[in-house]
Structure formats: structure tokens, C-alpha cells
Amino acid sequence: MTNGSFKIFILDDDIWYSELLEYHLSLNPDYEIRRFHSANDCLANMHLQPNVVTLDYSLPDKNGSEVLKRIKEQSPDVQVVVISGQEDVATAVDLLKLGAYDYIVKDEDTPERLWNTINKIRENVSLREEIDHLKQEIGQKYDFGKVIIGNSDAIKKVFNLMDKATKTNITVSVHGETGTGKELVAKAIHYNSTRKRAPYVAVNVAAIPRELIESELFGHEKGAFTGAVSRRLGKFEEANKGTIFLDEIGELDISLQSKLLRVLQEKEITRVGGNAVVPVDVRIIVATHKNLAEEVKKGRFREDLYYRLLGLPIQLPPLRERGSDILVLAKFFIDAFVKENGMGRKHLSPEAQQKLLSYAFPGNVRELKALAELAVVLADEDTIQEQDINFSASHTERDFLAEERSLKEYTTAIIQRFLDRYDYNVLLVADKLDIGKSTIYRMIQSHELTVK
């Protein structure tokens, strides 16, 4: 962050005027100011890495345009504020096109305008440094070993494939049961790839109503449909130069699959209600819990799109197939929870470990995390015992039918429980319960159901 000195070079052959600017700017003790009276002298000191150069347009040894070009060639990140005695609009426009941050005409208000301009530059520099710092932190956060905890052969194979995925822009398809961490894999690949400084955009295809998915992905023009009061960019445009993660791609309606295929083939989109073709440069990562090959055989997924999306397949193993990783993950979640809550250290008894290892974990890693945190709360001492491991989803589920409820209340509770269990995948829940997805969407809109 820019907490220390902020370097400003003043380049002006008028000694009195440069001293005036220096005096005014030096009222801020954070500014480190140096004055130069010739272009060559200033250019020779650019290795000192100033943040800002104030440039007098009329210099005896070089004109302002030439100096500006040289500064930008040597130090592209340096902001140049041109100060000129002439009010030539054409000259100002040309200098701004060459990369000048601002063009200020010399008059009695110049020192004040320069002060405000440099304040804005400093704010922008601090913001850019903060963004770079956050991106670096994100990259560290999504280090493979921190994203997926474990030492099993199955996970080592996943690490190997993720590493290969970061080295090219190949499409990646992540397969696995709900709760295995498919989106974490997608984020880790993005933030360890050459696209890490560009956007990462995630889209849960199953959570978007069919009539809105095209607009959500590709955007729409003003007036494209009722409610389209302005142009809106779609997720593909938002992810330009970066990565788009299409979760539950198997739920994409077959009528839209051809449009997605065209985007992947042509690398361009057309907004809903528009005619303009917009080029996009996006890395694609998709995920699904479905067997897409079977979906192709059943006619629910286009074969050509299937092969286009297959790319580098990464199969995430269910937790029940990861052996001792269950205990490694349990320890990780327990340690993290006690640290977060300021509690003393806890460890699993041999009986508790055996109980975890013998369980099938239908909810995979997500379920283990919840079980581990609950066990910490239930444990009376620093050792988590077998009885502290509670596999019941909730006490209310056990006594579900013992409660006196109306049929509507039971229906709502069942749908809510399935939404919670299947990660709020509306289409999947509608299929499993054999009810219309429009019914679920209507209940969500009326707040009878909640989604996170």
C-alpha cells in the first residue's frame, strides 16, 4: 500500500514557477518532490520511479509530446500531468490520447487543480496496489494443497490434473457428487493460471429459471423483453479475458445448448434483442454431478456440445473412497473451528475415528465439515468421543412424522429439506420429488422456501 512517500517530479524550465508548484505540493508531508528544468535531466532520472511527473508542454530541449512518449516508453505506470500556457483543445486531446492523465492550463488556479489531480492519482495507485495485494492473497488461498486437503492417491491424481490445467487454456470438466468441492477446484485452476488477474465468474445453471438463462449468460439490450429497462452485460462478457465456471451444466435446457456451442466455437456472443456480435476471450470450466455421456444417450444433452466441453476431465472422488483423508480433513475442520471460536485444542478418540471411517458420507466433504464442527461443540472435554459424532441430519428429521402439521406444511418442509440437501438445485429437486420446477420457483418468490 502507498503509505510512505509519494514521488513527484516537476519538469518545468521556469524556475520560479516550478518552485511555486513545489511549495504548494510540499504542504503534504507524504510527497517527495524533485524539480527538473530540462527534459533530458528528467528522463535520466526516471529510474528513481516517480509516481507522477508534471510536464511543462513548452520546454527548450524537447516538446511535450516527445517527452510524454519517452516517459511512457520507460515507465508505463507513471502518471503524467501536462501543464501548458496554451488553451489549445486539439493539443490537449492529442496528449490525452498519448497517455497523459490530465491537461491543466497555467493560470492562478493551477496549483489547486494540480493538488486535486494528484490526490486522485494517489487514490487510484493505492486502490490498484490493494487489488494486486488481494489477488496475490487469493492466489495463495487457492493453492492446491490448501483448497483440497488430503494425501490419498485419488487426491494426488486430482492435483496432477489441476496442475496440467493451469498450464493451458483447455476447457476443464469437473465431475463429482454434490459436496466434493467442484467449485473450489475451478477457483484453484483459475487463480493459478495465467488468467488469474482477470475475472472469475461462477454461474449455477440449475439455479436460474429457463426463461432467464440466455440473458444471464449472454446479456440483453434495452427493450429486449418486458423489464429490460437498460442494456445488461452477460456473464460471458463479465468474464472476458478470465474464466467462467458453469456449474451443473447438465441442467442446461437443450434449446440453449446450441447457442452455447456457437459461443464456444466462434468465441463471440450476441446479446438478447441485439444484432451486434461481441467477441469474448473466456476460459471455460464446467461441472456436473450427472453422467453427461448417459445424458447424451438419452437425448437430453447434445453430443457435439458434450465433446466440446469434455476437454480435460477431472473426476473428484467421493469422500468414502478417500480412506484416511477422512481423518485428515476432520482434523483440519476441528482445528479451524476451535481456532475461530477461541477454544482449546480438541482431538478425536480412536473410537470416534473408527466411526468416521466406517461412515459413507453421502454429503461428502461438506457433510464432514458440519459433523466435525458439531462434534467440537458436543464434546465435554478435549477428546471428541464416539457419541459426539452425530450422523443424524437433525433431531427434527427423526421425529418428522410425529409432528402435527397440515399437508401444505409437510409439503413445504419436504421441498425445503431436499433443496438444502441438494445444494438448492431446483431442477434436480423437482425431478426427484416429481413436481413442477415452476411450483418451487413460485414458493421461493413467495418466501415459503428459502435458498442461500
Order of alpha helices (4+ residues) and beta strands (2+ residues): beta-alpha-beta-alpha-beta-alpha-beta-alpha-beta-alpha-alpha-alpha-beta-alpha-beta-alpha-alpha-beta-alpha-beta-beta-beta-alpha-alpha-beta-alpha-beta-alpha-alpha-beta-alpha-alpha-alpha-alpha
